[in-house]
Amino acid sequence: MLTAIIWATLISTSVPLTWLWRTAETKELTRVAMVVMWGSFVWLLSAVAYAPLVGPHYSEIRLLLINANIAIVVLAAILLISTTSAKIPAVIAGGWLSLGWLYLRAVSFSV
């Protein structure tokens, strides 16, 4: 049951990302930031399903990649907040996706 709740929470990140994609302007820089967020989302889901995609367990590279993804998502969200009128979807999508990566970070080093 807990696994289903975790997967539902992670997959539901696609809702604010889709909302952001539909409401944001079609500037080139905005699209690049949204593609980066979608790529990070797909990588997050893949990493939860198959953990070695982020690096070996308990390794520095794993921690580095997770932290880099958090930083990239936050920077993309800040860029979207500053360049588009769809500020609420950008905040929700960036925050939710960052929380997903923080969850993976916590789970990766707590076992």
C-alpha positions in Angstrom: 0.0 0.0 0.0 2.8 2.4 0.9 4.5 1.7 -2.4 1.3 2.6 -4.3 1.1 5.8 -2.4 4.7 6.7 -3.2 4.3 5.9 -6.9 1.0 7.9 -7.1 2.7 10.9 -5.5 5.7 10.7 -7.8 3.6 10.2 -10.9 1.2 13.0 -9.9 4.1 15.4 -10.5 3.1 15.2 -14.2 -0.1 17.2 -13.4 1.6 20.5 -12.6 4.2 19.9 -15.3 1.5 19.4 -17.9 -0.4 22.5 -16.5 2.8 24.5 -16.9 3.5 23.2 -20.4 -0.1 24.2 -21.5 -0.2 27.7 -19.9 3.4 29.0 -20.4 4.4 31.1 -23.3 6.2 29.4 -26.2 9.5 31.4 -25.9 12.5 29.3 -26.7 14.1 29.7 -23.3 10.8 28.8 -21.6 10.5 25.6 -23.6 14.1 24.6 -22.8 13.5 25.0 -19.1 10.3 23.0 -19.3 12.0 20.2 -21.3 14.7 20.2 -18.6 12.1 19.7 -15.9 10.3 17.0 -17.9 13.7 15.2 -18.4 14.4 15.4 -14.7 10.9 14.0 -14.0 11.4 11.0 -16.3 14.8 10.4 -14.8 13.3 10.5 -11.3 10.7 7.9 -12.2 13.3 5.8 -13.9 15.6 6.0 -10.9 12.9 5.1 -8.4 12.0 2.0 -10.6 15.7 1.1 -11.2 18.0 2.6 -8.6 21.4 2.1 -10.4 20.4 4.7 -13.0 21.5 7.4 -10.6 24.7 5.6 -9.6 25.9 2.9 -7.3 24.2 2.7 -3.9 25.8 4.8 -1.1 28.2 6.5 -3.6 29.3 10.1 -3.9 28.3 10.1 -7.6 24.7 9.2 -6.6 24.6 12.0 -4.1 26.1 14.4 -6.7 23.6 13.5 -9.4 20.6 13.8 -7.0 21.9 17.2 -5.7 22.6 18.4 -9.3 19.0 17.4 -10.3 17.6 19.4 -7.4 19.7 22.4 -8.3 18.8 22.2 -12.0 15.0 21.9 -11.2 15.2 24.8 -8.8 17.1 26.9 -11.4 14.6 26.0 -14.2 11.7 26.9 -11.9 13.2 30.3 -11.1 13.8 30.9 -14.8 10.2 30.0 -15.6 8.9 32.1 -12.7 10.8 35.1 -14.0 10.1 34.8 -17.7 6.5 33.5 -18.0 3.1 34.5 -16.8 2.4 30.9 -15.6 4.1 31.5 -12.2 1.8 29.3 -10.1 2.3 26.2 -12.2 6.1 26.8 -12.3 6.2 27.1 -8.5 4.1 23.9 -8.0 6.0 21.9 -10.6 9.4 23.0 -9.4 8.6 22.4 -5.8 6.9 19.0 -6.3 9.7 17.8 -8.5 12.4 19.0 -6.0 10.5 17.1 -3.3 10.6 14.0 -5.4 14.4 14.2 -5.7 14.7 14.9 -2.0 12.6 11.8 -1.3 15.0 9.8 -3.5 18.0 11.3 -1.7 16.5 10.4 1.7 15.7 6.9 0.7 19.0 6.3 -1.0 21.0 6.9 2.2 18.7 5.8 4.9 18.8 2.0 4.4 
